[in-house]
Amino acid sequence: MTYFFETYGCEMNRAESASLEQLLISRGWTQAECPEVCDMVIINTCSVRASAETRIFGRLGFYSGLKKIRACEKDAKVRSLEKAAEYVKNGPVPLTVVVMGCMAERLLATFKKDWPVIDYVVGTYAKNSFGSIIQAVEEGKSPVDVVEAPVYTFAKSSYEQGAFSTFVPIMNGCNNFCTYCIVPHVRGREISRPVADIVSELDVLSGRGVKEITLLGQNVNSYKGDGEINFPGLLRIILKHLDETSSPIHWIRFESPHPKDFSDELIELMAQDPRICHGIHLPVQHGSTKVLREMNRRYTREDYLSLVDRLRKKVPDLALSTDIMLGFPGETEEDFEEAVSLMREVKYNSAFMYYFNPREGTPAARYENQIPLEIKKERLQKIIDMQLGITTEVLEKRVGLTVEVLADIVSRDSKNELLGKTAQNERVAFLAPQSLIGKFVRVRLDSLSGNTFRGTLVD
């Protein structure tokens, strides 16, 4: 039987899709080339922004039409569904539609009723039901009940088939309750994965030749494993275990840290051990202390800038990226200018920039002084234009350096060219044999094409 994934949103969703894919593969399932010809489609959803949900509603409309074609023997004239029509020419073929993830949790009570195309709605706490769901599909039985567990459960592994880089979830949920954010409402309170389970997964990944891991959590540096081990403590355990087992895992990344929990202990550890990569995504959200307070971010502009200063003094080759939101309720022109000035001062390598989009169930959606859409768009465009220039300025300063690169895929432009990434998470294209895929190599950064470096292999 065949499956097809559509995964939206954050890295945690990618990790959870990967763990479910491992379950399907272990039962003999294979990946379909497209959704039109699969037996089961799994849509892993995101609720962080309304635009993500709108896109998913559109996909559900597509699958409603696809199911009708798959349920009959008639040929289809709809061009985008030609493969489906060909697939069912010899008889009806059922299609199972599963929706999981944060949107599934948010709309748990009404999703299936509002969208009859859905066979299963699997919320954040119901992933253990996938075994019985898969069995029911294999046996052609009617949909089984989806059972919610009392707490979030971590998968044994989130390995992506054939990957040299993979995600390792270490905690789930968030206790911060930023006033604009839906995550605590759909992911629940913070829960940390036991240290032994994390170490056990590292052994599995090492055995599969993984070279780089990314430790994941909605607020990854608030990790509290086994009741007392903090995030730097976990990193020390991991580093020691990698040494003792002669693991091929050479790089460690983590996403996404909260500025209020980024300790000097963590900074010191980053400075001491080069295996902890020097590319950090450090969401600021805004540059005005007043707006940060309204967002319930629990740090000031000055706190954030002080953290950046301490990081750069200890880790001089640090590459920073961020999230920034414009048009939060009550944002004045002066507040906006503070955001602009912070971006200019920090000089991020890159930034995810967006305007405030009210999410039902969050306090900020009910705030007065909502900013008109045209002003939000205007402010966002100004920030985007400015950051594009900063990105080019920052990256051009790296041209001429020789850096370590993990070669991971063949370039789409040439089979003689590989793509890799640096410890700063920069993309590099360079001429090299395919035998180097999955290996660490030294590359000189010769030039910049967009946001991708072009380089020369030096060993």
N, C-alpha and C positions, 0 to 999 in steps of 0.2 A: 504494500500500500504506500501511498505517497502523501507528503505534507508540503505546505508552503507557508512561510512566515512573512508577516508584515509587522515590523517593529518600529515604533515611533518613540521619540522622547530621549530620555537620558541613558547613560551607560548602564545603570542598574537594570533597565528594561532589556538592553542588549544581553546582559549577563543572564537574566532570567530566561530569555528566549534560548540562549545557548544551552542552559542546563536542561530545558525541556527537549531541545533537539537531541541531546545525548540519550534521553530516555526513549525517544522515538527510534533512533538508530539502533539502540540495544534490542529493540523489539522487531528489527528487520525492516523498518520503514525507510524509504529513500526520499530525497528532496525532488519535488517536481520542478520542471523548467519554468513553469508559470502557473498562476492560480487557476487558470481556465481548465487545467487538466489534472488537478490534484484531488485526492480523496478528502483531505481535511485542510482547511486554512485556519491559521491561528493569527489573530490580530492583537498585538501587544500594544496597548494604548497609553496615551499621555493626557493629563488634565491640567498641566501647568499653565497653558495658554489656550484661549478660546479658539485660536486658529488651528491648533492641533486637533481639537475635538471636531471642528467643522470639516477638516479633511477626512477624519474617520467616518463621519456621517456620510460623506460623499462615497467613500469606499463601501459602506454598507448598502448604499443605493445600487452600486455596481454589482455587489454580490446578490442582491435581491433579483436582479435581472438574470444573472448567471445561474442561480438556482432554478429559475423557471425553465431555462433552456436545458439544464442538466436533468430535469425531471421528466422531459418528454423526448420523443423520437424525431420530432420535426427539425428540419435543417434551419439554421439561423441565418438571417441576412444582415445582422448587426456586425459591422466590420471588425470591431474590437473583440468580438466573441467568436471569431471564425474557428479558432482552435477548439473551443468548447463544442461548437456544432459538429466538428469533425470527430471529436472524442465520443459523442453520443449517437453517432449515425447508426450504430448497430443495436441501440436500445438505451433506455434511461440509465443514468449513472448518478447516484446520490452524491451530495456534497454536504459535509459537516462544517459549520462555521462556529469557531470558538473565539470569544472576545475575552481578553484578560488585561491586567494592568490597572493603572490608576483610574482611568475613565470607567472601567468595569466596576471598580470599588465604589466610585462616586455615584454611579447610576444603578447600583446593584438591585434595587427594588423594582425598577421600572424599565430597565434596558431591554429585556427580552419581550416585554409586553409592547413597547413602542416600536421595536424592530423585530418582527416575527422571523426574519431571515436568520436570526441568531439561534443556534442550538444550545450553546452553553455560555453562561456568563461566569467567569472565574475571577473572583475578587482577590485582593492581596493575601487573604488568609486561607484561601481555598486551593492552593496549588497542589496539595497532596491528593486532590481528587483526580488529577490527570491520569493516574494509572487506570482507574475504573472508566474514565471517559474514553481513553484509547482502546481499552478492551471492548467497550460497547460498540465503538465504530468498527473494530475488526470483525466483530461477530454480527454486525448489522442489526443490533438491538435498538430499541427505543432509548431516547436520552435518559441517563441515570441522574440521580440527585447529586448536586454539587454541595459538599459539606464544608462549612467554615471551621477552621481550627481556632482554638482560643488565642494562640500567639503566632507571630510570623515564624516560618521555618526556612532555614537556609538550605539550599541544594548542596549536595556533596561536592559538585564541581560545576563550574561555568565555562569549561573549556570549549573553544570553538574549533571544530574539526580542521586539522591541518595548520592551525595558527601558531606563529612563533611568539605572539603577544596575546595575552588574555587577561580577563578581569577576574578579581578575587573579592567578592563581597565580604566585608568584615563587620558591617553594622547596617541596620535598616531603621528608617523612621527619623523623626525630628521632634525635639522638645522646644524649639525656639519660637514658633508661632509668629513669624513675620506677618504683618497685618495684610499683606497682599497675596500670601502663599497658600495654596491648597494642599501642599505636600503632607503636613501633619494630619490633615483630615482624611487622607486616603492611604497614607503609609503607616499612620499610627505613631505611638511613642517610640523613642529610641530603644533598640535592643541590640546588644553586641554578641557577635558570634564567638563561641568558645575558642580559646587559643589552640587547643589540640586539634580541632576540626580544621582550622586554617592551615596549620602545619601539615596535617594529613593531606590536604588538597595540594600543597606545594610539592609533596613527594609524587603525587600523581602527575602533576604538570611537568615536573622535572623528567619523569620517565617518558613523557611525550615530546621532549625536546624543546619545551617552551623556554625562551630567552628573556622575556620581559613580562612582568605582571603589573597590573594597576589595582591597588587596594581601593575598594569602593565603599561609599556610604553617603547618605544625604548630608551628613555632617561628620565626615570621616575622622576628623581629629578630636571628636568627643568620645571616641572609642573607650569603653571600660570593660575589658574582658576579664572573665573569671572574678568579677567584683572589684578588682583593684589594679589591674594592669592597664595603664594609660596607652595612648597611641605611640609615643616614643618608646615605651617599654615593649610594645608589640613589635615595633620595627627592630629593636635590638634582638629579640627572640628570633625573628625571621632571619636576620643577617647571620646570626650565630648558627642557625640550623642550615642555612645555605652553605656556610663554610664547612660544617661537619659532614655534610652529605656530598660535598663536591658537586653541587647542583649546577646545571648549565644556566640557571636564571641569573642574569648579570645586572639587570636594571629593575628598579622598583619605582613606580609612580604612585600617586594617590590623588583621588578626587572625591568630593570637592571639600576642601577645608573651609571652616568658618573663621573669619579674622579674629573673632573674640576668643577662640580656642587655640590659636596658633602660638604655642609657647616658645620661650627662649630655649628650652630643652630640645625641642624639635629642630629649631634653627641650628643649634650646635651639632646635632646629629647629622643634619644635612651637610654641614661644612666638613665633618670628619670622615664620612663614608661616601665616596663618589658613586657607589651603586644606587644611592637615592638620587633620582634624576633632578636636574636643576631647571625643569620647566614646571611652573606652578600656576594653577588656575585659582585665583584669589578674588572671589566675587566682592566688589565694593558696593554695588547697587546704586550709590549716589555719592555726591561730593559735598552735600550740605548736611551739617550736623542736625539742623532742624528737621530735614526730611528723613534722615536716618533714624531719628528718634520716633517720628511718626510711623516709620516702617517697622519699629521695634527690632532694629538691628543690633542694639546693645554695644555699640562702639561709636566714637565720634570721628569726624574727619581727621583730627589730630592723632587719634589712636591708630587709625589705619595708616597714615603717612609715616608714623613712627615705626610701625611694624615693617613697612616696605623698606625703610632706611636700615633697620637692624638686619633684615634679610640680605640686602645688597652689600652691606659691609662684611658679612660673614660668607656670602656666596656671590662673589663678584660677577660670575657669568650667568647669573639667574635670568631666566626668561619668564616674564609675567603676562598672564592673560586675565581677563575679568568679565563679569557681567555688569551692565549698567542700565538702569531703568529711567526713562524720562517721562515727564507728565504725570507724576504721582499727584494725587489730590492735594491741592493747596500749594503746589510748586510755583514759586514766583520766578520772575525773570532773574532776580538776584540768586535764587537757589540754583537755577539752571546754569548761570555763569560760574557758580562754585563747582558744579559738576564738570564743566568745560575746563576750568583751571586745574582741577585734580588730574584729569586725563592728561593734560599737557605736562604737569609736573612729574607724574609717575612714568609716562611714556611706555605704555603697554605694548608688548609684541603684537597682541591681537585682543579683540574685545567682542563679546556677544552683546549687541546693543538693541534695545527694544523699548517700546513705550508701554505705559501702564495699561493693562487690560483687566477690567474688573472680573474677578472670579466669584461666582455665587458661593456664599457660605463663609467668605472671608470678611473681616471688619472693614478693610479699605473699600470694598465694593459699596458700603453704605455711607462712606464719608461724604461730607458736603464739599463744596469747592472742587468738584470734578473738573478737570481741564478739558476744554473743547478738543475734539479730535484733530482739527486742522492745526492747532497749536502744538499738540503732541507730535504730529508728523513733521512739522517744521523744525522743532527742536531736535528730534531724532535725526533728521537728515543732516543738520549742522554737525552733530556729534560724529555721524558716520563719515562725512567728508573730512573732518579733522583727523579722525583715527586712521583713515586710509593713508594719509600723509605720514603720520607718526609711525605706522607699521613699516612703510617703505624706508623711512629714515633709520629706524632701529635695525632692521634686517640688513641694510646696506653696510652698516658698520661691521657686520660679521664676514663680509666678503674678504677673501684672502686667508682666513683661518683654516687650519687643518683640524678636523674634528672626528670623533668616533661616531659611526653610523651603523644602525642595525638595518641591513638590507632585507626587505621583506617581500616585495613583489616585482614582477616584470612591468616595465612601463607600458602604458597603452599606446604610446607613440612609436616605440621601437622595441623589438624583441632582444636587441643587443644592449638595452639600457635598463637599469634597475632603479627602483625607487626605495628610499629608506628614510629613517628619521633619526634625528640627533637626540641627545639627552635633554635638550631644550624643546623637544617635540616639533622641530622644524622638519619640513619635507625637503629631500635632496634627490635629484636625478643625476645619474652618472653611468658612463659606459662601463660594463663589467659582465663577466660570464654568469649565466644563471646558476652555476654551481655555488655561487656565493650567497644565494638566498638563504636567510636564516642565520647568517654569520655577521659578526661585528668586524667592520673594516674601517680604515682611515681614509678620509676623503677631504680634499682641499675644496673649499667653497669658492668657485671662480666667478660666479655672477648670479644675478637674481632675475627670475622670470615670474612676474606676479608675486606670489608669496612662496614660490618654490625655488630653492637654490639649484643651480647647475654646477656640478663638481667634477673633480678628477680623482680617480682611485690612486692612492699613493703607496699602497703595499699589496 
